[in-house]
Amino acid sequence: MKKLLALISIFFILSGVSYAKIFTFTIENPGYKPINIGLWGFKHSQSDNKTVTKLQNTIIKDLTISGLFAADQTQHFSYEAPSKVVAGLAKLDNLNYVIYGNAFRDGKNMYLSIKMIDVAKGTILFDHSYFSDLSSFDWVGNIVVDELMNYVTGTYGPFESKIVFAKGRGKIRDIYICDFNGDNLRRITNWHTMNILPKWINNQTISFLSYRYGKPSVFLLNLYKGRVKRLFHASSLSITAVRYDDNKFAIPFSKNGDVDIFVVNDKGKVLRNLTHSFGIDVSPSFTSDYSKMIFVSNRAGSPQIYEKNLNNFGTTMRITFNGNYNSSPALSPDNKKIAYIAINKGKVYLRVMNIDGTNDKAVMEGYNIDSPSWSYDSRFVVVTADINGKKGIYIVNTLNNHYSIATGSNNMYNGDSVSKKIK
């Protein structure tokens, strides 16, 4: 909890989400029936109603984005209420689970005591207490939903993470950060130049490409300490860095007329090539043990996705064959799936396939879909997109194709990245 409070004291700002007594939504895929959740309570005689309302709004927004739940707020039960009474009324309301409890303020801190009930079984699934400072109390809502998803689906939820992305106009673009659900938006660069393509290196540091000194340079920024380091600027065409094992980075850049993927150390010294081909090799993504690299190459004439076995240099396999434009691969944290962008007959798709190229399916169609990045639970993909005229960052549930906009902006620039679980 101390680590959590340290992080949220840096990142979090208050948001102004409107409050609604009743909330329902429709799952995009009709084969998936919403799981009905009773969100009953959190008021207390000593509570800060504005802060508690913000907590409830966070829970509701997370439930919406998950694409799995519908929330009901028609009742109120305190933490002390007998679980049998709560479960009985919930059964009458056709609810599957109920979350209820009390929240109260003590000086500069907020406390939450909360229970979750499986209505069908009439059993308490969890009985927890949380505390936080006032400004970051809404983060507890992310934990509650993640816990709920763990009990309901067997896999912990994705909401204890942050998204970094770029937005702006013309030659002025900056890096921003927000919660996984789009709340607590904050700008983290202000250099009056082009700052784009951010990537999480770890939960403290991001990389991004900037034209601060005229030519493109890759920078590292420690978000805890505010330290900025110029990592690499030895090419007139370089792209932002991704982590390649401890204190090493993979950077695609131009050398001798071709663009290959290189390994550099934390001082920017080039150590070796990861690719050697005529043409353009970009967008590296690695398995967690760095034994395989997924990347994009036009070596066959059009952008396609390839896999390279790094334990056996020279073994490279093409894994996309449908269409003439497949790019921006992102490997899921469980090393099982690849999300990527496909353009076919003028339409843009977010697609997901197994790491070997099998079970390839479209999960989203729209305009300007780009920069897929997986949540740490390997179920949700974040993309920048324009869907029905609404531009922004979208969260896509790859299990049922449900998507929600997390934060909208007409000035969004392609490029986003999701952190690991914040501890």
N, C-alpha and C positions, 0 to 999 in steps of 0.2 A: 504493500500500500504506500510505503514511503516513496518508492520509485514512481508509482503512479502519480502521487501528488507533486513530485518534483517535475514530472513531465508536463502535467496539465497546467502547472503554474506558468510554464513558458508558452504553451501552445493555445490555451483556451481563451475565448472571448464570449461574451453573452450574445445570444441570438434572439430574434424576435419572431419566433414561430407562433402562428395564431392557435388558439385553443378551441377544441371542438368537443362537445359532450358525447356525440355518437360518431363513430367512424367506420365505414365499410368500404371495400374496394373489390374489384373483379379481377380474378386471375386471368392473364392473357390466354393461357392454354386451358380450354374447358375441361380437359382430362384431369386437372388438378383442382380438387375442391378445397376451398379455404378452411383452415383449422381455426375454429372460433375460440377466441381468448377473451375472458373477462378481466378487464383491468379495473379493479374495484378498490380504490382507496388512496392512501398516501397523505391524507389530510390529518392534521393534528392541531390541538389548541395552541401549541407553541410553534407551529410551522410557519415558514416564510412562503406565503401562497404563490408569489411570483416564481420563486426558485423551484417549488414543488411542481408547478404547472410546466415549467421548462423541462423538468425531469420526465413528466408524463408525455410531453410532446416528443421528446427524444425516443421514448419507448414506442410510441405510435408510429413515428417516422421509420424506425428500424423495422417494425413489424410489416409496414407497407413495402419497404424496399426488399425485404426477404422474399416477397412473392409467395408466401406460404400461409399467412395468417390474416384474419379479420378481427378487429378489436371492438369490444363492447364496454362502455363506461356508465351503464345505467344504474349500477348499485354502488354502495359504499360499505366496506367492512374494515374495521380496525384490525390491527395485528392480533389483538386478544380474542377476536371472534372465533367460536368453535368451528373447526374445519368441516364437521358434518353438516352444520347449518348452511355454511357457504356452498358446499358441494350440492346440497339439496336444491337450493334456489338456482344454482348454475345449471343443474340438470333440467329444470323446468324451462330455462332459457336456451336449451340446446347448445350449451357451451362445452367445449372439450377440456379446457384448462382455465383456471382462475389464478390471477396474480393479485394479491392484496396485502395491505399493511399500513404502517404509519411512518410519516416523515416528520422530523421536528428539528428546530434550530437551537443551537447552544452557542451563543456568541458568534464567532466567525465560522463555525463548522455546522454542517448539516448531517443528520443521522437518518438512516432508513432501516427499518425492520420489515422484512418481507417474507411472505410464504407463497408457494405455488402448489396448487392442488390438481391432481388428475381426477377429473370429475367422474369418469366412468368407474374408476377404482375406488374413489373416495379417499385417496391417500395423499399425504403431503410429500411432494417430490423434493422440495428444498425449503429450508428455513434459515435465512441468512440475515446478517446485519452488515451495513456498509456505512462509512463516513467519508466526508470530503469537505473541502472548503466551499464557500458559497458559490464562487464563480465557476467551479468545475463539477458541481453536483450532477449536472446532466450527464456527465460521462458514466456515472453509475447506471444510468438507463441502458447504455450499450452493454454493460456487463450483464444486466438482468436478461436482456434479449439473447445474448450469447449463451447464457446458462439455459434459458428456455429452449433454444434450438438444440442444445446438447441433449436435453432430456427427451425432446420430441423426435429428433431425427437421428440421434446417436453420434452426431458430429458437432463440435463446438462452433458457435456462430462467428461471423467475420467482422463484427462492428468495432472491435478494439484496435483499430488501425487508422492510419492517416493517408490521405491522397495528396501528392504534390503534382502540380500541373502549371502550364504557362497560359497566360492570356494577355491581351493588349491590342494595340492598333499600330499598323504600319511598322516602323522601325523601332518602336518602343513596346517591348513585351517584358513582363516580369513573371517570376516564379511565385506561386501561391500555395498555401497549404490549407486543408480542411479535414474534418472528420470523414469517415467512410460514408456517412449519410449526408454529407454536404454542409453540415453545420460548422460554426466556429471558423469561418473563412478569414484568412489572414495573408497579407502580402509579405513576402520575405526577401525580395530584392527591390531595389529602387535605384538602378544604375543609369536610367535614361538611355537604354540601348536595347539590343535584341538579346534576351535571355530565354532560352527554350530547351526543350527535351530533357526535363529533369528525370533522374532515376534514383531510387533509394539504393544506397550502398549497404547500409545497416540502419538500425533504428535511431542513430544519431546523425548520420551523414548522408547528403545527397550529392550527386554529380549533375552538372548541367552544362550546356553549351552557351557561351556568351561572346559577343562582339565588343566587349568593353574596351579592348585595346586595338580595335580595328579589324584584325584578322580573327577567325574563329578560334577560340580557346576553350578547353575543357577545365571547369573549375570543380573543386570540392568545397562544400559548405557544411560545417558542423553546426547543427541547429541548437544544440545545447549551449555551446560556448561562443557561437557567433564567429568562429574562425573560418576565413576564406583562404583557399589555396589554389593557385593556378597550377594545374596538374600537367597539362600538355598543350603545346602550341606550335609544334614542329611541322605542321602541314597547313596548306591553304584550304584543304577540304578535310575536315575532321568532324566526327560525330560523337556525341556524349558517351561517357564511359559506363560500363557495367562491371560489377565485381567479378573478378576471376581469382578465386582462392584468396588466401590471406595476403593483404597489402599488395595485391596485384589487380590490374584492371585490363579489360578487353576494350580496345578502341578501334573502330574502323576509320582508316584515313587513307588519303591518296599518296602513293609513292610510285615513282616511275610510270605514271600515267594510269595505273590501275588503283582500285580501292580494295584493299584487303583488311583483314581483321588481325590486329597485333596485340601482344601482351606487353604492357608497360608496368614498371614498378611504381611505388608511391612517390618517387622523385621524377617521374615522367620519362625515365630511360626505357627505350624499346628493348625488350628481352628476346622476343622471337615472333615469328608469324604463326597464326593459327590457320590461315588460308593462303594458298598460292594459286591464283587463277587469273586469266585475262578477263577483264570486265570489272564488275562491282560485286563485292561481298560485304554485306552489312547486317545489322539487327541480330547480334549474337544473344543467345539465351542458353543457360547451362543447367544441367542436372545438378542436384544438390551436392553430389560428390565430384563434380567437374570432370566426369568421365566422358560426357557427351556434350556436344554443342549443336544447337539448332540455329540456323541462320538463313539469310536470303541471298541468292545469287542469280545473276542473269547470264551465267555461263552457257546456258542452253538456248539463249536468245530472248527469253522473257523472264521477269522476276518469278522465281519459284523457291520453295522451301526445301532445305537440305538438312541432313543430320551427319555430323562428323564424330567418329569415335576417337576421342583424344588419347585413349590408351593404346591405340594402334594407328599411328599417324599414316595417312594415306587412304583410310577407309572412309569414304564419303558416299552417302546414299541420298538420292532425290526422293522426297516423300509426298510432293503434290504434283498432280498431272492433269487435273481438271481446270480448264480456263487458262488464260494467258497472263494473269496478274494475280499472284498470291504473295503476300508480304506481311511484315510486322509480326512474326511469330512470338508468342509468349508461352513459356513452358510452365505448367502448373507446379506448385510447391511439392506435390506428391509425386512428381516426375512421370505422371501417367498421361497427361493430355496437353495438347497444343491449341491455343486460341490464335487465330490469325485473320487477316483481312483479305477478302477475295473480291475482285471486280470482274463481273461477267455480263456482257451485253449491256453495259452502261449502268448496271445496278451494283451497289456496294453491300457486301455482307460481312458480318462477323460470323466466323465458322469455328467449330471445335472438332478436333479429331484426336484419336489415340496417338501416342508418341510414334507409333510405327506407320501412321497414315490411315489406319482403318477407322471405321465408324465415323466417317466425316459427315458433319451435318451443319446446316445453317441455323443460327440461333437468333439472328437479328438482321433486318434489312433497313437501310436508310441512306442518308447522304453524308458524305464526309466522315464516315466511321473510321476511326484510326486509333492506334496506340493501345491495344488491349493489354491489360495488366491484371493478374489473378489476385484474388483475396487469399489470405493465408490458409483458408479451409479448402481451397481447390474446388469451390462450387460456383463462385461469383466472379465475373469479369467486369472490370471498369474500362469504359471507352469514352473518347470524345466523339460526339455524333450530332447530326441534325435530323431529328425525327419529327415529322409533321410540322416543320417550321420552328421547332424548339431546339435551340442549340445549347449544348452543355455537356456535362459529365453524366453518363448513364451507368447504372448498376444493372448487370444482366445476370439473372439466375440461369445458369446453363443446364439445369435439370429440367426446367419447365418452360424456358424461353420468356419468363416474365421479366420486364424491365421497368425501371423507374428513373426519373431524372433526380440526381442528387443536388446539383447546383447548375443553374443556367446562366449563360452569358453569350451575347452575340460576338464577343471578342475572344472566344476560346481559340487557342492555338493547339494544333495536334501535338500531343505529348503529355502523358500522365503516368504515374507510378504509385502503387499501393505498398505501404510498409508491411512488415511482419507484425505479429501481435505485440502491442505495446505492454510491457510488463511493469 
